[in-house]
Amino acid sequence: MKRSHLRLSDVLVRGSHRKSLASPVPSLLRSNDPPSEEELSLVQKAIGSAEASLKGNNGRDSELLIDFVRTHKAILASARRLPTELMVEIFRYYIENMEHSDLSEYTLPWALAHVCRRWRQVAINTPMLWKSLPPIRLVGGMQKTELKRHIVRLSTLLERSSTEPISFFLSKSLTPQLDDAILALLFEHSERWERISLDISEDVCAHFARVKGRLSSLSSLTLRIHREGRLHVDMFEIAPKLRDVNLASDPWSGVFRLPWSQLTDFTDETTGFDCLTTVLSSSAARLRSLKFIANYSWIIPGHPSDANPTTLPVLKSLYLQTPKRTDLRTLLNRFTAPALQDLGLRLFGPHTYIPEIRDLINRSGCSNSLRTLMLHTDETLWVDSVFKLVPFLTALDINEPELGLIEAISRLAMPAKSASSRSCQWELLPFLETLTIRLGPSYGHHSALNHLAHLRCDLAFDSNIQPQVKACSRTTTFRLASLPTENSSQTHAPWYNFAHFYPHLLGVGAEENDAPRVILVDNQLTDIKFNIGDTQISRKDRMARLARLIERFVGLLESFELSQENISYFYLKRIDWILQYLLERDIPMPTKIKISKRLEALFTRWGTVLETMAPNMKWGWQEGGYLAYIPENMSKLPSYQFFLWN
């Protein structure tokens, strides 16, 4: 529609109560549509007239004119005139950066379709935005009306995805049920399945026989089957693009057929060695990553003695985790991995695996290629003999090193007097960049670890050695974490012992009395003794007593002087974790709210002091619960967490 030219007299229109401003393009104010050339001209003229009227205008009309200019300049924004093709690329970038590796947590990009009419049209007509379906959880008992609603919704999403490969998570344990119709709808599109994650019962698994030979796009499969009897699973055997498989079962018994010769990544989280021994006896020559994680809640009898000697020529990553009653020494002795770069072993038992690890490295000839080693075993005797075999290791993760091992890692290999170069190098692990050490509550070599961090990270040697360490590589990341066990990787509160790294601080112990006890030496905080375990209170008549106890504890914290010693102590003890834990207990809500507000104010004060201390601190908390050494050359702490209160 052709619009007439705009004059200021047309802009100011007197209403019934006050002046209002009439826009030459009112429809564009209510949408995000791009303006036409004619509309652009009208808007520019209207803005010019309004700005001219604003000059020297301090009356009541000025606010209307300012708002008029602001809203109409928004119409001229370049974002409105983006070509549809460019919007599609922006949406593609957005969706690629929000994708979850865990399909059970995926969220559809609904927001893109709710900004404006144009965005909605572009989003709905961009199939790649809808190729990952929301999690499908079928628990049975669905009524016909509810089923119809689910079918319509799923059909709409499948239609929007057009011919794109689709990904989804499905959980279902009951059959026959009305919701079997949802399975049937998914089966119709099995040729488009690309990444699927299934958490199903053995009865539901039988339905998937219908897709056998119809999985031409499938590249990634995660499968957890809850079963009671033996199970024969072969519906995924014919899948020409399948490369990544993750299996789990509670428990597992039966036959699982896969296209082993084409797999590149395989993870076995079942409760037996069936699939693992199959890998070692099959032609899985393309495997790049192999993980075997035994479920600790089940006892695995015997060991995989029937595994054949196997060479995995391109295997780069190997991770084995088993509970105490499992013996994998035979398995380690029966395969070779010449391209191995990352080796992770969490093997708990009464024996050492060090000889088998040495033999594996020597047999594979991967001494120079191995870059990452995680070694968590109950027995670490002679582990330094492994370190001597891997001179180019850059990342090491071990638990509770003995004092002799700490000293060996700290030692320099001094140059001979006749050497042309007088520079020296580390005796063990000369190129180590990341060192993670996991500690239990009774570990006693904290000062030695502190010294090790100072040497490896800061190259802080005696003055007579200092000129010769120029060639020494620095360890850039030195982290401490809690000791893993077969049941959990977080079995105790690591902040109890970590405060020992500051020599003026003592450790925390448990008291029989559940009241907090504070120890001051020369008016400086040295210890807080508090029995956290006694806060697991479920009886109603103890709620009030627990609330009073927490209030008393918070009051004590509020009374401390904001000295650097006190704040560093609180920080290293992870006092924020303790207080968060206490507030999660069952106490009266009004008291909980009041204490939360007091703690927010307290953490703000502490955080301010802590940030001023940051450049001089030597240890800081990182995301994931790691206590990391802060090298001297770090002036800022962007990756370290101060007191956080969520």
C-alpha positions as CSV (number, residue, x, y, z in Angstrom):
1,M,0.0,0.0,0.0
2,K,1.3,3.4,-1.0
3,R,1.7,5.8,2.0
4,S,1.8,9.6,1.8
5,H,4.8,11.6,3.0
6,L,4.9,12.4,6.7
7,R,4.8,15.9,8.2
8,L,5.3,16.8,11.9
9,S,1.7,18.0,12.0
10,D,0.7,14.4,11.1
11,V,2.9,12.9,13.8
12,L,1.4,14.9,16.7
13,V,-2.2,13.8,17.0
14,R,-4.3,15.0,19.9
15,G,-6.1,12.2,21.7
16,S,-8.8,12.3,24.2
17,H,-6.5,12.8,27.2
18,R,-3.0,13.6,25.9
19,K,-1.0,13.9,22.7
20,S,0.1,10.7,21.1
21,L,2.4,10.0,18.1
22,A,1.2,8.4,14.9
23,S,3.6,6.2,13.1
24,P,3.8,6.1,9.3
25,V,4.5,2.3,9.6
26,P,2.5,1.0,12.6
27,S,2.6,-2.6,11.4
28,L,6.4,-2.6,11.6
29,L,6.3,-1.5,15.2
30,R,4.4,-4.7,16.0
31,S,6.7,-7.1,14.1
32,N,10.3,-7.8,13.2
33,D,9.6,-7.7,9.5
34,P,12.2,-5.9,7.3
35,P,10.9,-2.6,5.9
36,S,10.5,-2.0,2.1
37,E,12.5,0.7,0.4
38,E,9.4,3.0,0.5
39,E,8.9,2.3,4.2
40,L,12.6,3.0,4.9
41,S,12.2,6.4,3.3
42,L,9.0,7.2,5.3
43,V,10.7,6.1,8.6
44,Q,13.9,8.2,7.9
45,K,11.8,11.3,7.1
46,A,9.7,10.8,10.3
47,I,12.8,10.4,12.4
48,G,14.3,13.6,10.9
49,S,11.1,15.6,11.5
50,A,10.9,14.4,15.1
51,E,14.6,15.1,15.8
52,A,14.2,18.6,14.4
53,S,11.2,19.2,16.6
54,L,13.2,18.1,19.6
55,K,15.7,20.9,19.3
56,G,14.9,23.4,21.9
57,N,11.8,21.5,22.9
58,N,11.7,21.0,26.7
59,G,7.9,20.7,27.0
60,R,5.7,17.7,27.5
61,D,6.0,16.7,23.9
62,S,9.7,16.0,24.2
63,E,9.3,12.6,25.9
64,L,6.9,11.5,23.2
65,L,9.3,12.6,20.5
66,I,12.3,10.8,22.1
67,D,10.3,7.6,22.4
68,F,9.1,8.0,18.8
69,V,12.7,8.4,17.5
70,R,13.9,5.4,19.6
71,T,11.3,3.0,18.4
72,H,11.6,4.0,14.7
73,K,15.3,3.8,14.7
74,A,14.9,0.2,15.8
75,I,13.0,-0.4,12.5
76,L,16.2,0.6,10.7
77,A,18.3,-1.9,12.5
78,S,20.4,-4.1,10.2
79,A,19.2,-7.2,12.0
80,R,15.8,-6.8,10.5
81,R,17.3,-6.9,7.0
82,L,19.3,-10.0,7.4
83,P,18.8,-12.4,4.4
84,T,17.0,-15.6,5.3
85,E,20.0,-17.6,4.2
86,L,22.2,-15.8,6.8
87,M,19.6,-16.3,9.5
88,V,19.6,-20.0,8.8
89,E,23.4,-20.1,9.2
90,I,23.1,-18.2,12.5
91,F,20.5,-20.7,13.7
92,R,22.8,-23.5,12.6
93,Y,25.7,-22.1,14.6
94,Y,23.4,-21.7,17.7
95,I,22.1,-25.2,17.5
96,E,25.6,-26.8,17.0
97,N,26.9,-25.0,20.1
98,M,24.0,-26.0,22.3
99,E,23.9,-29.7,21.5
100,H,24.2,-32.1,24.5
101,S,26.4,-35.1,24.2
102,D,23.8,-36.7,26.5
103,L,20.6,-37.1,24.5
104,S,18.6,-37.6,27.7
105,E,19.1,-33.9,28.5
106,Y,18.5,-32.4,25.1
107,T,16.2,-29.4,24.9
108,L,14.6,-28.2,21.6
109,P,15.3,-24.7,20.5
110,W,11.8,-23.5,21.1
111,A,13.0,-19.9,21.8
112,L,14.0,-19.3,18.2
113,A,10.4,-19.8,17.1
114,H,9.0,-17.4,19.8
115,V,10.9,-14.2,19.0
116,C,8.7,-12.8,16.2
117,R,6.7,-14.0,13.2
118,R,9.7,-14.0,10.8
119,W,12.0,-15.9,13.2
120,R,9.2,-18.4,13.7
121,Q,8.8,-18.9,9.9
122,V,12.6,-19.3,9.4
123,A,13.0,-21.7,12.4
124,I,10.1,-23.9,11.5
125,N,11.3,-24.2,7.9
126,T,14.9,-25.1,8.9
127,P,14.9,-28.9,9.3
128,M,18.3,-29.1,11.0
129,L,16.9,-27.3,14.0
130,W,14.6,-30.2,14.7
131,K,16.8,-33.2,13.9
132,S,17.3,-33.9,17.6
133,L,14.1,-34.9,19.4
134,P,13.3,-34.2,23.0
135,P,13.8,-37.1,25.4
136,I,11.0,-39.7,25.1
137,R,10.2,-41.3,28.4
138,L,7.4,-43.9,28.3
139,V,6.4,-45.2,31.7
140,G,3.2,-47.0,30.7
141,G,-0.4,-46.3,31.7
142,M,-0.9,-43.7,29.0
143,Q,-4.5,-42.8,28.2
144,K,-5.8,-42.5,24.6
145,T,-6.1,-38.7,24.7
146,E,-2.6,-38.3,26.1
147,L,-1.3,-40.8,23.5
148,K,-2.9,-38.8,20.7
149,R,-1.3,-35.6,21.9
150,H,2.1,-37.3,22.0
151,I,1.7,-38.7,18.6
152,V,0.7,-35.4,17.1
153,R,3.7,-33.7,18.8
154,L,6.2,-36.3,17.6
155,S,4.7,-36.3,14.1
156,T,5.1,-32.6,13.9
157,L,8.7,-32.7,14.9
158,L,9.5,-35.5,12.5
159,E,7.8,-33.6,9.7
160,R,9.8,-30.4,10.6
161,S,13.1,-32.4,10.4
162,S,12.2,-33.4,6.8
163,T,15.0,-35.8,5.6
164,E,17.6,-34.8,8.2
165,P,19.2,-37.6,10.2
166,I,17.5,-37.7,13.6
167,S,18.8,-38.3,17.2
168,F,16.8,-39.2,20.3
169,F,16.8,-40.7,23.8
170,L,14.1,-43.3,24.6
171,S,13.3,-45.0,27.8
172,K,10.6,-47.7,28.0
173,S,10.2,-50.8,30.2
174,L,6.6,-51.9,29.8
175,T,5.0,-53.7,26.8
176,P,2.4,-54.2,25.5
177,Q,1.1,-50.7,26.2
178,L,-0.8,-48.1,24.2
179,D,2.5,-46.1,23.9
180,D,3.8,-48.9,21.7
181,A,2.4,-46.8,19.0
182,I,5.1,-44.2,19.6
183,L,7.7,-46.9,19.0
184,A,5.9,-47.8,15.7
185,L,6.1,-44.2,14.6
186,L,9.8,-44.0,15.4
187,F,10.4,-47.3,13.5
188,E,8.9,-45.8,10.4
189,H,11.9,-43.4,10.4
190,S,14.6,-45.9,11.3
191,E,16.5,-45.2,8.1
192,R,17.1,-41.6,9.4
193,W,18.3,-42.7,12.9
194,E,21.8,-41.2,13.4
195,R,22.5,-41.0,17.2
196,I,20.2,-43.0,19.5
197,S,20.3,-43.7,23.2
198,L,18.0,-46.5,24.6
199,D,17.2,-47.4,28.2
200,I,14.8,-50.3,27.7
201,S,13.7,-53.7,29.1
202,E,14.4,-57.0,27.4
203,D,10.7,-57.2,26.3
204,V,10.9,-53.8,24.7
205,C,14.2,-54.7,23.1
206,A,12.4,-57.4,21.2
207,H,10.4,-54.8,19.3
208,F,13.6,-53.5,17.7
209,A,13.9,-56.6,15.6
210,R,11.7,-54.6,13.2
211,V,14.5,-52.2,12.4
212,K,17.1,-54.9,11.6
213,G,18.7,-54.0,8.2
214,R,17.0,-50.6,8.2
215,L,19.7,-48.6,10.0
216,S,21.6,-47.1,7.1
217,S,22.3,-43.7,8.9
218,L,23.1,-45.0,12.4
219,S,26.5,-43.8,13.6
220,S,26.2,-43.8,17.4
221,L,24.4,-46.2,19.8
222,T,24.0,-46.1,23.5
223,L,22.1,-49.1,24.8
224,R,21.1,-50.0,28.4
225,I,19.0,-53.2,28.8
226,H,17.3,-54.2,32.0
227,R,16.9,-58.0,31.8
228,E,16.4,-61.2,33.7
229,G,17.2,-63.9,31.3
230,R,19.7,-64.4,28.5
231,L,19.3,-62.1,25.6
232,H,20.3,-62.3,21.9
233,V,20.7,-58.8,20.4
234,D,21.5,-58.7,16.7
235,M,19.3,-56.0,15.4
236,F,22.2,-53.5,15.2
237,E,24.6,-55.9,13.4
238,I,23.8,-54.4,10.0
239,A,24.5,-50.7,10.3
240,P,27.1,-49.6,7.8
241,K,27.8,-46.2,9.4
242,L,27.9,-47.4,13.0
243,R,31.2,-46.3,14.7
244,D,30.5,-45.5,18.3
245,V,28.8,-48.0,20.7
246,N,28.2,-47.8,24.5
247,L,26.7,-50.9,26.1
248,A,25.3,-51.3,29.6
249,S,23.0,-53.9,31.2
250,D,21.7,-54.8,34.7
251,P,23.0,-57.6,34.7
252,W,24.3,-58.9,31.4
253,S,24.1,-62.3,30.0
254,G,23.7,-63.3,26.4
255,V,25.0,-62.6,22.9
256,F,25.5,-59.1,21.5
257,R,26.3,-58.9,17.8
258,L,27.8,-55.7,16.4
259,P,29.7,-54.8,13.2
260,W,33.0,-55.0,15.2
261,S,35.3,-54.5,12.1
262,Q,33.9,-51.0,11.6
263,L,33.7,-49.7,15.2
264,T,36.1,-46.9,16.2
265,D,34.8,-46.2,19.8
266,F,33.5,-48.9,22.2
267,T,32.5,-48.6,25.8
268,D,31.4,-51.6,27.8
269,E,29.6,-50.8,31.1
270,T,28.0,-54.3,31.5
271,T,28.7,-56.6,34.4
272,G,30.7,-59.3,32.6
273,F,33.5,-59.8,30.2
274,D,31.4,-61.1,27.3
275,C,31.8,-58.0,25.0
276,L,35.3,-57.2,26.1
277,T,36.6,-60.7,25.3
278,T,34.6,-60.5,22.0
279,V,36.5,-57.3,21.1
280,L,39.8,-59.0,21.9
281,S,38.9,-62.0,19.9
282,S,37.3,-60.3,16.9
283,S,38.5,-58.2,14.1
284,A,38.0,-54.8,15.8
285,A,41.1,-53.5,14.1
286,R,39.7,-49.9,13.7
287,L,39.1,-49.2,17.4
288,R,40.6,-45.9,18.5
289,S,39.0,-45.8,21.9
290,L,38.2,-48.8,24.2
291,K,36.6,-48.4,27.7
292,F,35.6,-51.2,30.1
293,I,33.8,-50.0,33.2
294,A,32.6,-52.8,35.4
295,N,29.6,-52.1,37.6
296,Y,30.9,-52.2,41.1
297,S,27.5,-53.4,42.5
298,W,28.0,-56.8,41.0
299,I,30.7,-59.4,41.7
300,I,32.5,-60.5,38.6
301,P,33.7,-64.0,39.0
302,G,37.0,-65.2,37.6
303,H,38.9,-63.3,34.9
304,P,38.9,-63.1,31.1
305,S,41.4,-65.9,30.6
306,D,39.8,-66.9,27.4
307,A,40.8,-63.7,25.6
308,N,43.0,-64.3,22.7
309,P,46.3,-62.4,22.2
310,T,45.2,-59.4,20.1
311,T,46.8,-56.4,18.5
312,L,44.7,-53.2,18.1
313,P,46.9,-51.3,15.7
314,V,45.2,-47.8,15.8
315,L,44.0,-47.9,19.5
316,K,44.8,-44.5,21.0
317,S,42.8,-44.5,24.2
318,L,42.4,-47.4,26.7
319,Y,40.4,-47.1,30.0
320,L,39.8,-50.0,32.4
321,Q,37.9,-49.8,35.6
322,T,37.0,-52.8,37.7
323,P,36.0,-53.6,41.3
324,K,38.2,-55.4,43.9
325,R,37.3,-59.0,43.0
326,T,38.4,-58.7,39.4
327,D,41.8,-59.7,38.1
328,L,42.7,-58.1,34.7
329,R,46.3,-59.1,34.7
330,T,45.7,-61.9,32.2
331,L,43.9,-59.4,29.9
332,L,46.7,-56.8,30.1
333,N,49.1,-59.5,29.1
334,R,47.1,-60.5,26.0
335,F,46.8,-57.4,23.9
336,T,49.1,-55.0,22.2
337,A,48.5,-51.3,21.3
338,P,51.4,-49.8,19.3
339,A,49.6,-46.4,18.8
340,L,48.5,-46.0,22.5
341,Q,48.5,-42.3,23.7
342,D,46.1,-42.3,26.6
343,L,46.0,-45.1,29.3
344,G,43.6,-45.0,32.2
345,L,43.5,-47.7,34.8
346,R,41.3,-47.9,37.9
347,L,42.0,-51.4,39.1
348,F,41.4,-52.1,42.7
349,G,42.6,-55.3,44.3
350,P,45.2,-56.9,46.6
351,H,47.8,-57.1,43.9
352,T,49.9,-54.7,41.9
353,Y,49.5,-54.2,38.1
354,I,52.8,-52.5,37.6
355,P,54.6,-55.4,36.0
356,E,51.7,-55.9,33.5
357,I,51.7,-52.2,32.7
358,R,55.4,-52.2,32.1
359,D,55.1,-55.3,29.8
360,L,52.2,-53.7,27.9
361,I,54.2,-50.6,27.2
362,N,57.3,-52.5,26.2
363,R,55.4,-55.0,24.1
364,S,53.5,-52.3,22.3
365,G,56.5,-50.1,21.7
366,C,54.4,-47.0,22.8
367,S,56.9,-45.5,25.2
368,N,57.4,-42.4,23.0
369,S,53.7,-42.0,22.0
370,L,52.1,-42.3,25.5
371,R,51.0,-38.8,26.6
372,T,48.4,-39.4,29.3
373,L,48.5,-41.9,32.2
374,M,45.9,-42.3,34.9
375,L,46.9,-44.9,37.4
376,H,44.6,-45.6,40.4
377,T,45.4,-48.9,42.1
378,D,45.6,-50.1,45.7
379,E,49.3,-51.0,45.2
380,T,51.7,-48.5,43.6
381,L,55.0,-50.1,44.5
382,W,57.6,-49.7,41.7
383,V,55.4,-47.2,39.8
384,D,58.5,-45.1,39.1
385,S,59.7,-47.9,36.9
386,V,56.7,-47.2,34.6
387,F,57.5,-43.5,34.6
388,K,61.0,-44.3,33.3
389,L,59.4,-45.9,30.3
390,V,57.4,-42.9,29.2
391,P,59.7,-39.9,28.9
392,F,57.2,-37.8,26.8
393,L,54.3,-38.1,29.2
394,T,52.4,-34.8,29.5
395,A,49.6,-35.6,31.9
396,L,49.7,-37.9,35.0
397,D,46.8,-38.8,37.4
398,I,47.8,-40.9,40.4
399,N,46.7,-41.6,43.9
400,E,48.5,-41.2,47.2
401,P,52.2,-41.2,46.1
402,E,54.7,-42.5,48.6
403,L,57.3,-40.1,49.9
404,G,60.0,-41.8,47.8
405,L,58.0,-41.3,44.6
406,I,57.4,-37.6,45.4
407,E,61.2,-37.1,45.9
408,A,61.9,-39.0,42.6
409,I,59.5,-36.7,40.7
410,S,61.2,-33.7,42.3
411,R,64.7,-34.7,41.4
412,L,66.9,-33.2,38.7
413,A,69.2,-35.1,36.5
414,M,72.4,-33.0,36.8
415,P,74.6,-32.7,33.8
416,A,78.0,-34.4,33.8
417,K,81.0,-32.1,34.4
418,S,82.3,-32.9,30.9
419,A,79.1,-32.1,29.2
420,S,79.2,-29.2,26.7
421,S,75.8,-27.9,28.0
422,R,75.5,-27.2,31.7
423,S,71.7,-27.3,31.7
424,C,69.8,-30.0,33.6
425,Q,66.5,-31.7,33.3
426,W,64.0,-33.6,35.4
427,E,65.0,-37.1,36.2
428,L,61.4,-38.5,35.8
429,L,58.7,-37.2,33.5
430,P,60.7,-34.3,32.1
431,F,57.8,-32.9,29.9
432,L,55.0,-33.2,32.4
433,E,52.4,-30.4,32.0
434,T,49.5,-31.6,34.2
435,L,49.8,-33.5,37.5
436,T,46.7,-34.7,39.4
437,I,47.2,-36.3,42.8
438,R,44.3,-37.9,44.7
439,L,44.4,-38.0,48.4
440,G,42.6,-39.9,51.2
441,P,41.8,-38.4,54.6
442,S,44.8,-40.1,56.3
443,Y,47.5,-39.1,53.8
444,G,50.5,-37.6,55.5
445,H,52.9,-36.1,53.0
446,H,51.3,-32.7,52.4
447,S,54.5,-30.7,52.9
448,A,56.3,-32.8,50.4
449,L,53.5,-32.3,47.8
450,N,53.7,-28.5,48.5
451,H,57.4,-28.6,47.9
452,L,56.9,-30.7,44.7
453,A,54.4,-28.1,43.4
454,H,56.8,-25.3,44.1
455,L,59.6,-27.0,42.3
456,R,57.8,-28.3,39.2
457,C,55.6,-25.2,38.7
458,D,57.9,-22.4,39.8
459,L,61.3,-24.0,39.2
460,A,62.2,-22.7,42.7
461,F,65.6,-24.3,43.2
462,D,68.5,-23.3,45.3
463,S,70.6,-20.4,44.0
464,N,73.5,-22.6,43.0
465,I,71.3,-24.8,40.8
466,Q,69.0,-22.0,39.4
467,P,71.2,-21.1,36.5
468,Q,71.2,-24.6,35.2
469,V,67.4,-25.2,35.1
470,K,66.7,-23.0,32.1
471,A,66.0,-26.1,30.0
472,C,63.5,-27.6,32.6
473,S,59.9,-27.6,31.5
474,R,57.3,-26.3,33.9
475,T,54.3,-28.2,35.1
476,T,51.5,-25.8,34.3
477,T,48.7,-27.6,36.2
478,F,49.2,-29.2,39.6
479,R,45.9,-30.4,41.1
480,L,44.7,-32.3,44.2
481,A,41.5,-34.2,44.5
482,S,39.8,-36.7,46.7
483,L,40.9,-40.4,46.5
484,P,38.7,-42.5,44.2
485,T,37.5,-45.9,45.2
486,E,35.7,-48.6,43.4
487,N,32.4,-47.2,44.6
488,S,32.8,-43.5,44.2
489,S,35.2,-40.8,43.1
490,Q,34.2,-38.5,46.0
491,T,34.3,-40.5,49.2
492,H,35.4,-37.9,51.7
493,A,35.5,-34.2,52.1
494,P,39.0,-33.2,50.7
495,W,38.9,-29.8,52.5
496,Y,39.7,-31.5,55.8
497,N,43.4,-32.1,55.0
498,F,44.1,-29.6,52.3
499,A,44.4,-26.7,54.8
500,H,47.7,-28.4,56.0
501,F,49.4,-26.7,53.0
502,Y,49.5,-23.6,55.1
503,P,51.9,-24.4,58.0
504,H,50.2,-22.1,60.5
505,L,46.9,-24.0,60.1
506,L,45.9,-27.3,61.8
507,G,43.6,-29.9,60.5
508,V,39.9,-30.5,61.4
509,G,38.8,-33.5,63.5
510,A,35.5,-34.8,64.7
511,E,34.2,-34.2,68.2
512,E,31.9,-36.5,70.1
513,N,30.0,-33.4,71.2
514,D,28.1,-31.9,68.2
515,A,28.7,-28.3,69.1
516,P,31.4,-26.4,67.1
517,R,34.6,-25.7,69.0
518,V,36.9,-22.9,67.9
519,I,40.6,-22.8,68.7
520,L,42.4,-19.5,68.8
521,V,46.2,-19.0,69.1
522,D,47.4,-15.4,69.6
523,N,43.9,-14.3,68.5
524,Q,44.3,-16.1,65.2
525,L,42.0,-18.9,64.0
526,T,43.8,-22.2,63.9
527,D,41.1,-24.8,64.0
528,I,37.3,-25.4,63.9
529,K,36.1,-28.8,65.2
530,F,32.7,-29.7,64.1
531,N,30.9,-33.0,63.7
532,I,29.2,-32.7,60.4
533,G,28.1,-36.3,60.4
534,D,25.7,-35.7,63.3
535,T,23.6,-33.3,61.1
536,Q,21.8,-36.2,59.4
537,I,18.7,-35.6,61.5
538,S,15.4,-37.0,60.6
539,R,13.5,-36.9,63.8
540,K,11.2,-33.9,64.1
541,D,12.0,-33.2,67.8
542,R,15.7,-32.5,66.8
543,M,15.0,-30.0,64.1
544,A,15.0,-27.0,66.5
545,R,18.2,-28.2,68.1
546,L,19.9,-28.5,64.8
547,A,18.7,-25.0,63.7
548,R,20.1,-23.5,66.9
549,L,23.4,-25.3,66.3
550,I,23.7,-23.9,62.8
551,E,22.8,-20.4,63.9
552,R,25.5,-20.7,66.6
553,F,28.0,-21.8,64.1
554,V,27.2,-19.0,61.7
555,G,27.4,-16.5,64.5
556,L,30.9,-17.8,65.3
557,L,32.0,-17.3,61.7
558,E,30.6,-13.8,61.7
559,S,32.6,-12.9,64.7
560,F,36.0,-13.7,63.2
561,E,38.3,-10.9,62.1
562,L,38.6,-10.5,58.3
563,S,42.3,-11.4,58.3
564,Q,44.1,-13.0,55.4
565,E,44.9,-16.0,57.6
566,N,41.3,-16.6,58.5
567,I,40.0,-16.1,55.0
568,S,42.6,-18.5,53.5
569,Y,41.7,-21.0,56.1
570,F,37.9,-20.8,55.3
571,Y,38.6,-21.0,51.6
572,L,40.9,-24.0,51.8
573,K,38.5,-25.8,54.1
574,R,35.7,-25.2,51.6
575,I,33.6,-23.8,54.4
576,D,31.0,-22.9,51.7
577,W,30.4,-26.6,51.1
578,I,30.0,-27.2,54.8
579,L,27.5,-24.4,55.2
580,Q,25.6,-25.4,52.1
581,Y,25.4,-29.0,53.4
582,L,24.1,-27.8,56.7
583,L,21.4,-25.6,55.1
584,E,20.1,-28.6,53.2
585,R,19.2,-30.3,56.4
586,D,15.7,-30.4,57.7
587,I,15.3,-27.2,59.7
588,P,12.4,-24.7,59.9
589,M,12.1,-22.7,56.7
590,P,12.0,-19.2,58.4
591,T,15.3,-20.1,60.1
592,K,16.8,-21.4,56.9
593,I,15.9,-18.2,55.0
594,K,17.3,-16.0,57.7
595,I,20.6,-17.9,57.9
596,S,20.9,-17.9,54.1
597,K,20.7,-14.1,54.0
598,R,23.4,-13.9,56.7
599,L,25.6,-16.2,54.8
600,E,25.2,-14.3,51.6
601,A,26.4,-11.1,53.3
602,L,29.3,-13.1,55.0
603,F,30.5,-14.6,51.7
604,T,30.4,-11.2,50.0
605,R,32.8,-9.9,52.7
606,W,35.0,-12.9,52.5
607,G,35.1,-12.8,48.8
608,T,36.2,-9.2,48.7
609,V,39.2,-10.0,51.0
610,L,40.0,-13.2,49.0
611,E,40.2,-11.4,45.7
612,T,42.7,-8.9,47.2
613,M,44.7,-11.9,48.4
614,A,44.5,-13.8,45.1
615,P,47.9,-12.7,43.6
616,N,49.7,-14.0,46.6
617,M,47.8,-17.2,47.1
618,K,49.5,-20.5,46.3
619,W,46.5,-22.8,46.2
620,G,43.0,-22.2,44.7
621,W,39.8,-24.2,44.1
622,Q,38.9,-25.0,40.5
623,E,35.7,-26.2,39.0
624,G,35.2,-29.9,39.7
625,G,36.5,-29.9,43.2
626,Y,40.2,-29.7,42.4
627,L,42.6,-27.8,44.6
628,A,45.2,-26.4,42.2
629,Y,48.7,-24.9,42.8
630,I,48.9,-21.3,41.5
631,P,52.2,-20.7,39.8
632,E,54.1,-17.5,40.6
633,N,53.8,-16.2,37.1
634,M,50.0,-16.1,37.3
635,S,48.9,-12.6,38.2
636,K,45.2,-13.3,37.9
637,L,42.9,-16.3,38.8
638,P,40.3,-16.4,36.0
639,S,39.7,-20.2,36.4
640,Y,39.7,-20.3,40.2
641,Q,36.6,-20.2,42.3
642,F,36.1,-17.9,45.2
643,F,33.3,-18.3,47.7
644,L,30.2,-19.2,45.6
645,W,26.7,-19.3,46.9
646,N,24.0,-20.6,44.6
